[in-house]
Amino acid sequence: VRKEREKISKNLDWKEELRQSIRRKLQEEEQAWRGDPNSRERDKQRMEDLNNDPFLQEKLRREKEREERSRNARESAQYRDEDDPLFRGINKENPANFSDFVSQSYERSKETIDEIKSSRPFTYHQQSVKHGVVTHSEIRTSKYIISAITAVLVLLIAADYLYPDRYDRVNLDKCDK
């Protein structure tokens, strides 16, 4: 019980300190707005108060820690040219090498487009051995199966848009009983 009372008294003391510091700051701001002739002395006193204010010191400490953490995160995740796939195989020391870079990139993009054109997304190759003979077979998904799945999806989406109030409707008389 005594410890709880001490905690309560500490909290009340802390609240009173906070109130006093807020009152002081408000009075200083009020005097600054009025245009006191002793502004230099007031500014010096205000700076001393701010330096001695434990709440402000805690806030500044937290901000410094946050900035340090963000700086460390930026430094650890720095960009490296060696990891960039666009610059792979490019001589970066020669700045006049940009035309080579463009031509190589163009060739690579042409190769990628050719691979995309020749790819068959719903097929796979199977290799099997029967009676000591290796056979290769290409297993394809039928165009009819793909078109049927697509048609079912289109019909379900259309039904959802055409008949929105028929699904999951609860009669009000059922809710009242």
N, C-alpha and C positions, 0 to 999 in steps of 0.2 A: 504494500500500500504506500509506503514511504517513497519507493522508487517511482511509482506512478505519479505521486504528488510532485516529486522533483522534476519529472519529465514535463508535467503540466506547467509548473512554474517556469521552466526553461522555455517552453513554447510561448508562454505569455510574455516573458522578458524579450524574446526574439521578436514577437509581434510588436511590442512597444518600441523596440529599437527601430524596426522597420517604419513604424508610424512617424517617429521622430525624424528619421532621415528623409522621409517623404515630405514632412512639413518644412524642414530646412530647405530642401530643394525648391519647393513651391514658393517659399518666401524669397529665396534668391532670384528665382525667375520673375517674380512679381516686381522686385526691386529693379531688375534689369530692364523690364518693360517701362518702368517709371522714369528711367534715365538718371540714376543716382550719380553724383559727381565722384564718388569714391569707387569708380568701376574697376580700377587697377587692383586696389586692395581686395575688392570683392572677388575679382577673377582669381587672384592668388589664393584666397581663402577657399574658393570653390574647387580649384585644382587640388589643393591639399585635402579637402573633404572627399573628393572623388578618389584620390589615391589611397585614402584611409578607409574608404567604404568597402566592407567585406562582401557585400552583394555584387558590387561592380567588379571587384577583383575575381570573384568566382566566375562571373560571366565572361570576363576577358580570358581567364584560364581555359574555360570550356571552348571558347572560340579558337584559341591558339591550338588546342588539341585537335579540334575538328579540321583546321587548316592543315596541320601537320599530317593527319591521316589522309586527307585528300591529296596532298602533295606526294606522300609515299605511294598512294595508289596510282597516281599519274606516272611516277617514275618507274614503277614496276611494270606498267602496261605500255611502255613506250613502243612506238612504231619502228619496225626494222624493215629496211628495203629488201633484205635477203628473203624474208617470208612472203613477199608480195609475188603472186604468180604471174602478174603482168610483166615484171621486170626480170623473169627468169631467163638466163642466157644472154642478157644485154650487158654490154660494156658500159658501166656507169661513169667511168673515169673520163670518157671522151664525150664532151657535150655536143659535138657535131654528129653524134650517132643517132639522132632522132629519126632520120629517114629509115635507118635499118630497123629501128624499133617499130615504126609504123608498118613497114613491109612484112616483118615477121609476125606482127599481131594480125595483119590482114590474112596472111597465109594460115595462121592458126584458126582464125574464125571461119575461113572457108572449109578447113578440115572438119571443124565441129559441126558446121551446117550439113556437110556431106554425111557425117555419121548420123545426124538426126534424121536425115532423109532416108537413109538405108536401114534404120533401126526398125525392129518389129516389137512393139511393146508387149504383146500378149503371146509371145512364143518363148520356148526355151529348148536347148539342145540336150539330148540324152545320149550317153555312150553306154553300150552294153556289150557283154561278151557271151556269145552262145556257141557252144561246142568248139571253143578255141578261136572263133572268128569275132573280130571286133566290128561292131556295127554302130553307125551314127544315125540318129533319127532326130527330126525336128518336130516338136509337138506344138501345134498351133491351136489357138482358141478359135472356134468357128465364128464366122461373121454373123451367123444367125443368133448365136448365144449372146454376143455382145449387143446386137441390135434389139433382142428381146429384153435384155436387162435395161437398156436405155429407154425403151418404150414403156416399160413398167414404171420406171422412175418418173418419166414425163407424165404419165397418167396419174400417179399418186400426187404429184405436185399440182397438177391441174385440178384434181378433185379437192384438194385442200383449199385452193383459191376459189373454186366455184361454189362449194358447199361449206362455208366456214361455220354456220351456226348449228349444223346437225350433229356434230361430234361433241361429246362430253357435256351435253346440255342436261341440267338437273331441273326437274319440274318444281315449282315453288310449293305445291301442295305436299310433296314428299318431305320438304324441309320443315314444314310446320308440324308434322305429326310426331 
